[in-house]
Amino acid sequence: MTPRQSAAVARLARADTRFFKTHPDRRHRIRLAHPAELALIGREIVPPGLTLLTAIRQLLPGVYAHAHTVGQPGRDEASEAEASALFERASLQASALH
């Protein structure tokens, strides 16, 4: 990972922390994946018409699990129930690949 990618991932972690601090009732979040995350997971090509999403589960304050999946553009805003379901689905997909 390049220093630039490392800095981007650190900014994402801070953004996730801010999200969960301002939404204390939430344990899950969906956001668009950042190009630095694409490089980390080895997924640089996304099918046309789709986007890569990062689904996040807060395990403890400041401790997160991430799962990635493709989805429709504009899906980066979701309710707790939708974000939780997407995290579960993305985690299962990742498990099936390993």
Sequence and secondary structure as in RCSB ss.txt:
>XXXX:A:sequence
MTPRQSAAVARLARADTRFFKTHPDRRHRIRLAHPAELALIGREIVPPGLTLLTAIRQLLPGVYAHAHTVGQPGR
DEASEAEASALFERASLQASALH
>XXXX:A:secstr
  HHHHHHHHHHHHHHHHHHHH TT SEEEEE  HHHHHHHT     TT EEEEEEEEEETTEEEEEEEEE TTT
T   HHHHHHHHHHHHHHHHHH 
